Amino acid sequence: SSNFQEGSFQVESANCQYSDNAILSDYVYETTMVDGNVVKPVQTKMQFQTERQVPKTGVMLIGLGGNNGCTCVAGALANKLGLTWETKEGTQKANYWGSLMMSSTVKLGNDVRNGGQAIYTPLHNMLPMVNPNEIVWGGWDINSTNLADAMKRSKVLDYDLQKKLYPHMKDIKPLPSVYFPDFIASNQDARADNVLTGTKQEQMEQLQKDIRDFKKNNGLDKVILLWTANTERFASIEEGVNDTAENLLQSIENGEPEISASTVFAVASILEGCTFINGSPQNTFVPGAIELARKHKVFIAGDDFKSGQTKMKSVLVDFLVSAGIKPVSIVSYNHLGNNDGLNLSAPSQFRSKEISKSNVVDDMVASNKILFEEDEHPDHVVVIKYVPYVADSKRAMDEYTSEIFMGGKNTIVMHNTCEDSLLATPLIYDLVILGELCERIKVKKESTNEWESFHPVLSLLSYMLKAPLVPNGAPVVNALFTQREAIVNIMRACLGLAPDNHMTLEHRFESSLAEMQKARFGAKRSAENGNANGSSKKSRS
């Protein structure tokens, strides 16, 4: 297609240089500061350095045998093997649909040969990135079932695809995992036949050994850990227990009961220098864990995959508030029948999920004081019920009631059937791809000679997460398109390109359109001359 740039490209600019090892760009970051009634534009000159060599990467999933875990490995294998399979709708082919990094496109620029029409390119084409096909997958689970049988148990993938994948997955078995029954629902006890023993310190040291062994045995350059296991209850933040890095490490050594399994995994990951991503809603990153990550300069990101109902909510509320419409009541009901639903049927685990789902509208509401008074919020209720029959096919029903012009009311009702794991799994790929890329990006401001990495609390991953973890003092952004534009424009900055601001002034003035037309004819004439010269050379030969 004339408006699609699928292959590789190179930026021709004094602001972007390529070497064998890195892409180096000069960039001017422009923002606006407001001091009372004075508005000041501010420019910051900086350089971006992006390593070009994509490392051999391994991912260790906590919850490897769960619906998300086995679907994640199955999906990557199906794509790597180029599998097709039969369904009642016909032949299906492996793809990465639903992945921002693998299946979405971004505007690259305007086509000089085609009247300034927008040229799009795959997001993964912007910078060198890891491909899920090449990732080495492993991890832990409290249940010992091999991944082939776990895939059958989950009932997520089509039967014909399961048959084709079974021989490739039957020998993949989860490592024994950490199991603290107090933190997850008691109904999970029957599954827990593959658990570590010993003190919390001993279990953490075993996790560290597992990471080192996985890296060595597979010849990996780096390992990333991601929690896709059961939702835990919230941990209490207690002075002297988990409030500082030193206290947290001492509490693990002492076997303190208020240290959760996910926090033990996070600490093990940080100590091994591995990025840790939390795909569940609990407060894995207690203050001590965040301090430890900053101390070791290791990335952490969370919390809770944003795949279905909440993603729609972050779009719809952004639309309503941006349109000057006042949402006053948001009621969200869910029922699902997978193991996640079973675990969430316990009150303390549901409370973790309720918190992560409820905060998603806060920044959008706070942005419009015309509609909302100080500390005024819409009524917002979230309900989750366990219905075994529907399995992984989650139902989400939402009612949005808003106040409109002159005292009117508007109600939007939405029904969303979410194939839960098929929506969540691409987010795992995205979190890993973007998290790994961020490890290869450094920035140097004009005022210093030191290269700086992103803050260890990697908020750039917020697009994929319900309750984004941000650095202390930074605002939480939930609006979906704002989150996406941040990712795209940072990638553009790495290439010395201006942010895509959607002004398209080149199409809004007579003079600009005339210049575009002139450039189009010039490019066409140049191409025709090149073809003619090529033809004459062939005839002479």
C-alpha positions as CSV (number, residue, x, y, z in Angstrom):
1,S,0.0,0.0,0.0
2,S,1.2,3.5,-0.8
3,N,0.6,4.8,2.7
4,F,2.4,2.0,4.6
5,Q,6.1,1.7,5.4
6,E,6.6,-1.9,6.4
7,G,10.3,-2.2,5.8
8,S,13.2,-0.6,7.7
9,F,13.9,3.1,7.3
10,Q,16.6,5.5,8.2
11,V,16.3,9.1,9.4
12,E,18.3,11.6,7.3
13,S,18.9,14.5,9.7
14,A,21.7,16.3,11.5
15,N,19.8,15.4,14.6
16,C,20.1,11.7,14.2
17,Q,23.3,9.6,13.8
18,Y,23.6,5.9,13.4
19,S,26.6,3.8,14.5
20,D,27.0,0.1,14.7
21,N,26.2,0.1,18.4
22,A,23.7,2.9,18.9
23,I,21.3,5.5,17.5
24,L,22.2,9.0,18.9
25,S,19.7,11.8,18.5
26,D,19.6,15.5,19.5
27,Y,16.2,16.5,20.8
28,V,14.6,19.7,22.1
29,Y,11.9,18.9,24.6
30,E,9.3,21.6,24.7
31,T,6.8,22.0,27.6
32,T,4.9,24.8,29.3
33,M,5.1,25.9,32.9
34,V,2.4,27.9,34.6
35,D,3.2,30.2,37.5
36,G,-0.1,31.8,38.7
37,N,-1.4,33.7,35.7
38,V,2.0,33.6,33.8
39,V,2.5,30.9,31.2
40,K,6.1,30.2,30.1
41,P,7.2,27.9,27.3
42,V,10.3,26.0,28.3
43,Q,12.8,24.2,26.1
44,T,15.3,21.5,27.3
45,K,18.0,20.3,25.0
46,M,18.9,16.7,25.4
47,Q,20.4,13.7,23.6
48,F,18.9,10.2,23.4
49,Q,21.1,7.1,23.0
50,T,19.4,3.8,22.0
51,E,21.5,0.6,21.8
52,R,20.8,-1.1,18.5
53,Q,21.8,-4.6,19.5
54,V,18.7,-6.5,20.7
55,P,19.8,-8.9,23.5
56,K,18.8,-12.5,23.8
57,T,16.0,-12.2,26.3
58,G,14.3,-14.7,28.6
59,V,11.0,-14.1,30.4
60,M,10.1,-15.9,33.7
61,L,6.4,-15.8,34.4
62,I,5.1,-16.3,37.9
63,G,1.9,-18.2,37.2
64,L,3.4,-20.0,34.2
65,G,0.7,-22.7,34.3
66,G,-2.3,-20.4,34.7
67,N,-4.5,-19.3,31.8
68,N,-2.4,-16.3,30.9
69,G,0.9,-18.1,31.4
70,C,0.2,-21.1,29.2
71,T,-1.6,-19.0,26.6
72,C,1.4,-16.6,26.4
73,V,3.8,-19.4,25.7
74,A,1.4,-21.2,23.3
75,G,0.9,-17.9,21.4
76,A,4.6,-17.2,21.0
77,L,5.2,-20.8,19.8
78,A,2.3,-20.8,17.4
79,N,3.7,-17.6,15.8
80,K,7.2,-18.9,15.8
81,L,6.1,-22.1,14.1
82,G,3.8,-20.2,11.7
83,L,0.9,-22.5,12.7
84,T,-2.6,-22.6,11.1
85,W,-5.6,-24.5,12.4
86,E,-9.2,-25.2,11.6
87,T,-12.3,-23.8,13.3
88,K,-15.9,-23.8,12.3
89,E,-15.3,-20.3,10.8
90,G,-12.5,-21.7,8.6
91,T,-8.7,-21.7,8.7
92,Q,-7.0,-19.4,11.3
93,K,-3.4,-18.2,11.3
94,A,-1.2,-17.3,14.2
95,N,-1.0,-13.6,14.9
96,Y,-0.2,-11.0,17.5
97,W,-3.4,-9.1,17.3
98,G,-4.2,-7.2,20.4
99,S,-0.5,-6.3,21.0
100,L,0.3,-2.6,20.8
101,M,3.9,-3.2,20.0
102,M,3.4,-6.0,17.4
103,S,0.1,-5.2,15.7
104,S,-0.5,-1.4,15.8
105,T,0.9,1.3,13.5
106,V,2.0,4.9,14.0
107,K,2.2,7.8,11.7
108,L,5.8,8.2,10.5
109,G,5.3,11.3,8.3
110,N,3.8,12.6,5.1
111,D,4.4,11.0,1.7
112,V,6.2,13.5,-0.6
113,R,5.3,11.5,-3.6
114,N,1.6,11.2,-2.8
115,G,0.2,14.7,-2.0
116,G,1.3,14.6,1.6
117,Q,-0.8,11.6,2.6
118,A,0.1,10.1,5.9
119,I,2.7,7.2,5.9
120,Y,2.2,4.6,8.7
121,T,4.7,2.1,10.0
122,P,4.4,-0.8,12.5
123,L,5.2,0.4,16.0
124,H,7.8,-2.3,16.3
125,N,9.5,-0.9,13.2
126,M,10.4,2.4,15.0
127,L,13.4,1.1,17.0
128,P,15.2,-2.3,17.4
129,M,13.0,-4.4,19.6
130,V,12.8,-8.0,20.9
131,N,10.4,-10.3,19.0
132,P,8.2,-12.6,21.1
133,N,9.1,-15.4,18.7
134,E,12.7,-15.2,19.9
135,I,12.0,-15.0,23.7
136,V,12.9,-17.9,25.9
137,W,10.0,-18.6,28.2
138,G,10.0,-20.2,31.7
139,G,8.8,-19.6,35.2
140,W,7.1,-20.8,38.3
141,D,3.7,-22.0,39.4
142,I,2.2,-23.5,42.6
143,N,0.6,-26.2,40.4
144,S,2.9,-28.8,38.8
145,T,0.8,-29.5,35.6
146,N,2.9,-29.3,32.4
147,L,2.0,-26.5,30.0
148,A,0.4,-28.7,27.4
149,D,-2.1,-30.1,30.0
150,A,-2.5,-26.6,31.5
151,M,-3.4,-25.3,28.1
152,K,-6.1,-28.0,27.8
153,R,-7.3,-27.2,31.3
154,S,-7.6,-23.5,30.5
155,K,-10.0,-24.1,27.5
156,V,-8.8,-20.8,26.0
157,L,-7.4,-21.9,22.6
158,D,-9.2,-23.8,19.8
159,Y,-9.0,-27.6,20.0
160,D,-7.1,-28.0,16.7
161,L,-4.5,-25.5,17.7
162,Q,-4.1,-27.3,21.1
163,K,-3.4,-30.6,19.3
164,K,-0.7,-29.0,17.2
165,L,0.9,-27.3,20.1
166,Y,0.7,-30.2,22.6
167,P,4.0,-31.9,21.6
168,H,5.8,-28.6,21.8
169,M,4.5,-27.9,25.3
170,K,4.3,-31.2,27.1
171,D,7.8,-31.1,28.4
172,I,7.6,-27.5,29.8
173,K,7.0,-27.7,33.5
174,P,6.8,-24.9,36.0
175,L,9.4,-24.5,38.7
176,P,8.2,-24.8,42.3
177,S,6.8,-21.5,43.4
178,V,6.3,-19.5,46.6
179,Y,2.9,-20.2,48.3
180,F,1.8,-18.1,51.3
181,P,-1.9,-19.2,51.8
182,D,-2.8,-16.2,53.8
183,F,-2.4,-13.9,50.8
184,I,-4.6,-15.7,48.3
185,A,-8.1,-17.3,48.5
186,S,-8.4,-20.6,50.4
187,N,-10.0,-22.2,47.4
188,Q,-6.5,-22.2,45.7
189,D,-5.2,-24.8,48.2
190,A,-6.1,-27.8,46.1
191,R,-4.0,-26.5,43.2
192,A,-0.9,-26.0,45.4
193,D,1.2,-29.2,44.8
194,N,4.4,-27.5,43.5
195,V,5.6,-25.2,46.3
196,L,8.9,-24.3,47.8
197,T,9.6,-25.1,51.4
198,G,11.9,-23.5,54.0
199,T,12.0,-20.0,55.4
200,K,11.1,-16.9,53.4
201,Q,14.8,-16.1,53.1
202,E,15.6,-19.6,51.8
203,Q,12.7,-19.5,49.3
204,M,13.9,-16.1,48.0
205,E,17.4,-17.4,47.6
206,Q,16.0,-20.4,45.7
207,L,14.2,-17.9,43.3
208,Q,17.5,-16.1,42.8
209,K,19.2,-19.4,41.9
210,D,16.4,-20.2,39.6
211,I,16.9,-16.9,37.7
212,R,20.7,-17.4,37.5
213,D,20.2,-21.0,36.3
214,F,17.6,-20.0,33.7
215,K,19.9,-17.3,32.3
216,K,23.0,-19.5,32.2
217,N,21.3,-22.6,30.8
218,N,19.7,-20.7,28.0
219,G,22.6,-18.5,27.1
220,L,20.6,-15.3,27.8
221,D,21.8,-11.7,27.9
222,K,19.0,-10.6,30.2
223,V,15.9,-12.0,32.1
224,I,12.6,-10.2,32.8
225,L,10.2,-11.4,35.5
226,L,6.4,-10.9,35.3
227,W,3.7,-11.7,37.8
228,T,0.6,-13.2,36.1
229,A,-0.4,-15.3,39.1
230,N,-3.3,-15.0,41.5
231,T,-4.4,-11.7,42.9
232,E,-3.2,-11.4,46.5
233,R,-4.8,-9.4,49.3
234,F,-3.2,-6.1,50.0
235,A,-0.3,-6.2,52.4
236,S,-0.3,-3.8,55.4
237,I,2.4,-1.2,55.2
238,E,4.0,-1.4,58.6
239,E,6.8,0.7,60.1
240,G,9.9,-1.4,60.6
241,V,8.6,-4.2,58.4
242,N,8.3,-3.1,54.7
243,D,8.7,0.7,54.9
244,T,12.3,0.8,53.8
245,A,14.6,-1.4,51.8
246,E,16.7,-2.4,54.8
247,N,13.6,-3.3,56.8
248,L,12.1,-5.3,54.0
249,L,15.2,-7.4,53.5
250,Q,15.4,-7.9,57.3
251,S,11.7,-8.9,57.4
252,I,12.2,-11.5,54.7
253,E,15.1,-12.9,56.7
254,N,13.0,-12.9,59.9
255,G,10.0,-14.5,58.1
256,E,7.6,-11.7,58.8
257,P,4.1,-12.8,58.0
258,E,3.1,-9.5,56.3
259,I,5.6,-10.1,53.4
260,S,3.7,-11.4,50.4
261,A,4.9,-14.0,47.8
262,S,4.8,-11.3,45.0
263,T,7.0,-9.0,47.1
264,V,9.5,-11.9,47.7
265,F,9.6,-12.5,43.9
266,A,10.1,-8.7,43.3
267,V,12.9,-8.5,45.8
268,A,14.6,-11.6,44.3
269,S,14.3,-10.1,40.8
270,I,15.7,-6.7,41.9
271,L,18.6,-8.3,43.6
272,E,19.4,-10.2,40.4
273,G,19.2,-7.0,38.3
274,C,16.1,-8.1,36.4
275,T,13.1,-5.9,35.6
276,F,10.0,-7.0,37.5
277,I,6.5,-6.3,36.2
278,N,3.3,-6.8,38.3
279,G,0.3,-7.9,36.2
280,S,-2.0,-8.2,39.2
281,P,-3.6,-5.5,41.4
282,Q,-2.1,-6.1,44.8
283,N,0.5,-3.8,46.4
284,T,3.5,-5.9,45.6
285,F,5.7,-2.7,45.5
286,V,5.6,-1.8,49.1
287,P,7.8,1.3,49.9
288,G,10.7,-0.9,50.8
289,A,10.6,-2.7,47.4
290,I,10.5,0.7,45.5
291,E,13.5,2.0,47.5
292,L,15.4,-1.3,46.8
293,A,14.7,-0.9,43.0
294,R,16.0,2.7,43.1
295,K,19.0,1.6,45.1
296,H,19.9,-1.1,42.6
297,K,18.7,0.9,39.5
298,V,16.4,-1.9,38.4
299,F,13.1,-1.3,36.6
300,I,9.8,-2.1,38.2
301,A,6.4,-1.6,36.7
302,G,2.7,-2.2,37.7
303,D,0.0,-2.8,38.5
304,D,-2.7,-5.0,37.0
305,F,-3.2,-5.8,33.3
306,K,-5.6,-3.3,31.6
307,S,-7.3,-5.5,29.0
308,G,-11.1,-5.2,28.8
309,Q,-13.6,-3.3,30.8
310,T,-11.0,-0.9,32.4
311,K,-9.4,-0.1,29.0
312,M,-12.9,0.8,27.6
313,K,-13.5,2.9,30.7
314,S,-10.3,4.9,30.3
315,V,-11.3,5.7,26.8
316,L,-15.0,6.5,27.4
317,V,-14.5,8.7,30.5
318,D,-11.7,10.6,28.7
319,F,-14.1,11.2,25.8
320,L,-17.0,12.4,28.0
321,V,-14.9,14.8,30.1
322,S,-13.0,16.1,27.1
323,A,-16.4,16.7,25.4
324,G,-17.6,18.8,28.3
325,I,-20.0,16.1,29.5
326,K,-20.2,15.3,33.2
327,P,-20.2,11.6,34.2
328,V,-21.9,11.3,37.6
329,S,-22.4,7.6,37.9
330,I,-20.3,4.7,36.7
331,V,-21.5,1.2,37.6
332,S,-19.4,-1.8,36.4
333,Y,-20.5,-5.4,36.7
334,N,-18.4,-8.5,35.8
335,H,-18.8,-12.2,35.9
336,L,-16.2,-14.8,34.9
337,G,-15.5,-18.5,35.5
338,N,-11.8,-19.0,35.2
339,N,-9.4,-19.5,38.2
340,D,-8.9,-15.7,38.4
341,G,-12.6,-15.4,39.0
342,L,-12.5,-18.2,41.6
343,N,-9.7,-16.5,43.5
344,L,-11.5,-13.1,43.3
345,S,-14.6,-14.6,44.9
346,A,-12.8,-14.2,48.2
347,P,-13.5,-10.7,49.7
348,S,-9.9,-9.6,50.4
349,Q,-8.7,-10.6,47.0
350,F,-11.7,-8.8,45.4
351,R,-10.8,-5.7,47.4
352,S,-7.4,-5.5,45.6
353,K,-9.1,-5.7,42.2
354,E,-11.8,-3.2,43.2
355,I,-9.1,-0.6,44.1
356,S,-7.2,-1.0,40.9
357,K,-10.4,-0.8,38.8
358,S,-11.9,2.2,40.7
359,N,-9.0,4.7,40.4
360,V,-8.9,4.7,36.6
361,V,-11.1,7.9,36.2
362,D,-9.4,10.1,38.8
363,D,-7.0,12.1,36.6
364,M,-9.6,12.7,33.9
365,V,-12.1,14.0,36.4
366,A,-9.5,16.2,38.1
367,S,-8.7,17.8,34.7
368,N,-12.0,19.6,34.4
369,K,-13.0,22.0,37.2
370,I,-15.8,23.4,35.0
371,L,-17.6,20.1,35.5
372,F,-16.4,19.0,38.9
373,E,-16.0,20.8,42.2
374,E,-12.9,20.2,44.3
375,D,-12.8,16.6,45.6
376,E,-16.1,15.8,43.6
377,H,-16.1,12.4,41.9
378,P,-18.6,10.3,40.1
379,D,-20.3,7.5,42.0
380,H,-18.2,4.5,41.0
381,V,-19.1,0.9,41.8
382,V,-17.4,-2.3,40.7
383,V,-18.9,-5.8,41.1
384,I,-17.2,-9.1,40.2
385,K,-19.0,-12.5,40.5
386,Y,-17.7,-16.0,39.9
387,V,-19.8,-18.0,37.4
388,P,-17.9,-21.2,36.4
389,Y,-19.9,-21.9,33.2
390,V,-18.6,-18.9,31.3
391,A,-14.9,-20.0,32.0
392,D,-12.5,-17.5,30.4
393,S,-15.2,-15.7,28.5
394,K,-15.7,-12.8,30.9
395,R,-18.8,-10.6,30.7
396,A,-18.6,-7.0,31.6
397,M,-21.6,-4.7,31.7
398,D,-21.3,-0.9,32.3
399,E,-23.7,1.9,32.8
400,Y,-22.4,5.5,32.5
401,T,-24.9,8.2,33.5
402,S,-23.9,11.8,32.7
403,E,-25.3,15.3,33.1
404,I,-25.6,17.2,29.9
405,F,-26.8,20.6,28.6
406,M,-29.4,22.4,30.7
407,G,-30.0,19.7,33.3
408,G,-30.4,16.9,30.8
409,K,-29.3,13.3,31.5
410,N,-27.5,10.9,29.2
411,T,-27.0,7.2,29.8
412,I,-24.7,4.8,27.9
413,V,-25.0,1.1,28.6
414,M,-22.3,-1.3,27.3
415,H,-22.0,-5.0,27.2
416,N,-18.5,-6.4,26.6
417,T,-17.7,-10.1,26.2
418,C,-14.0,-10.4,26.9
419,E,-12.0,-13.5,26.1
420,D,-10.0,-12.7,29.2
421,S,-6.7,-14.5,28.5
422,L,-6.7,-13.7,24.8
423,L,-6.9,-10.0,25.7
424,A,-4.4,-10.2,28.6
425,T,-1.7,-12.2,26.8
426,P,-0.7,-9.6,24.2
427,L,-0.2,-7.2,27.1
428,I,2.4,-9.5,28.5
429,Y,4.3,-9.4,25.2
430,D,3.9,-5.5,25.2
431,L,5.1,-5.1,28.7
432,V,8.2,-7.3,28.0
433,I,9.0,-5.7,24.7
434,L,8.7,-2.1,25.9
435,G,10.4,-2.8,29.3
436,E,13.4,-4.4,27.5
437,L,13.6,-1.5,25.1
438,C,13.7,1.0,27.9
439,E,16.7,-0.7,29.4
440,R,18.6,0.3,26.2
441,I,17.6,4.0,26.2
442,K,19.6,6.6,27.9
443,V,19.3,10.4,28.0
444,K,21.8,13.2,28.6
445,K,20.6,16.7,29.3
446,E,22.6,19.7,27.9
447,S,23.4,20.8,31.5
448,T,25.2,17.6,32.3
449,N,27.8,15.1,30.9
450,E,26.2,12.1,32.5
451,W,23.9,9.6,30.7
452,E,20.7,8.9,32.7
453,S,18.3,6.0,32.4
454,F,14.5,6.2,33.0
455,H,13.4,6.3,36.6
456,P,13.3,2.8,38.1
457,V,9.6,3.1,38.5
458,L,8.9,2.6,34.8
459,S,5.7,4.6,34.3
460,L,6.0,4.5,30.4
461,L,4.3,1.0,30.7
462,S,1.1,2.6,32.0
463,Y,-0.8,2.0,28.8
464,M,-1.0,-1.7,29.6
465,L,-1.8,-1.3,33.3
466,K,-5.0,-0.5,35.3
467,A,-3.4,1.2,38.3
468,P,-0.1,2.7,37.0
469,L,2.8,2.9,39.4
470,V,4.6,6.2,39.0
471,P,7.6,7.8,40.7
472,N,7.0,9.7,43.9
473,G,5.8,13.2,43.0
474,A,4.8,12.3,39.4
475,P,1.1,12.6,38.4
476,V,-0.8,9.4,37.6
477,V,-2.1,9.4,34.0
478,N,-4.9,6.9,33.1
479,A,-6.2,8.4,29.8
480,L,-5.4,5.8,27.3
481,F,-4.5,7.9,24.3
482,T,-2.2,10.1,26.4
483,Q,-0.4,7.0,27.5
484,R,0.0,5.7,24.0
485,E,1.2,9.1,22.6
486,A,3.9,9.1,25.4
487,I,5.3,5.8,24.1
488,V,5.1,6.9,20.4
489,N,6.7,10.3,20.9
490,I,9.6,9.0,23.1
491,M,10.4,6.6,20.3
492,R,10.3,9.5,17.8
493,A,12.6,11.5,20.2
494,C,15.1,8.6,20.0
495,L,15.2,9.2,16.3
496,G,15.5,13.0,16.6
497,L,11.9,13.4,15.2
498,A,9.4,16.0,16.5
499,P,6.3,14.6,18.4
500,D,3.3,13.9,16.2
501,N,1.1,16.8,17.2
502,H,-1.8,16.3,14.8
503,M,-1.9,20.0,13.7
504,T,-1.4,19.0,10.1
505,L,-0.8,22.6,9.1
506,E,0.5,21.5,5.7
507,H,-3.1,20.6,4.8
508,R,-4.8,23.7,6.2
509,F,-3.5,26.6,4.1
510,E,-3.6,27.3,0.3
511,S,0.1,28.0,0.3
512,S,1.0,24.8,2.1
513,L,-1.1,22.7,-0.2
514,A,0.5,24.3,-3.3
515,E,4.0,23.6,-1.9
516,M,3.0,20.0,-1.2
517,Q,1.7,19.6,-4.8
518,K,4.9,21.1,-6.2
519,A,7.0,18.7,-4.2
520,R,4.8,15.8,-5.4
521,F,5.4,16.7,-9.1
522,G,9.1,17.1,-8.4
523,A,9.4,13.7,-6.8
524,K,7.4,12.1,-9.6
525,R,9.6,13.8,-12.3
526,S,12.7,12.7,-10.5
527,A,11.4,9.1,-10.3
528,E,10.5,9.1,-14.0
529,N,14.0,10.4,-15.0
530,G,15.6,7.7,-12.9
531,N,13.5,5.1,-14.6
532,A,14.3,6.5,-18.0
533,N,18.1,6.6,-17.3
534,G,17.9,3.0,-16.1
535,S,16.1,1.9,-19.3
536,S,18.6,3.6,-21.5
537,K,21.5,2.0,-19.7
538,K,19.9,-1.4,-20.2
539,S,19.3,-0.8,-23.9
540,R,23.0,0.3,-24.4
541,S,24.2,-2.8,-22.6
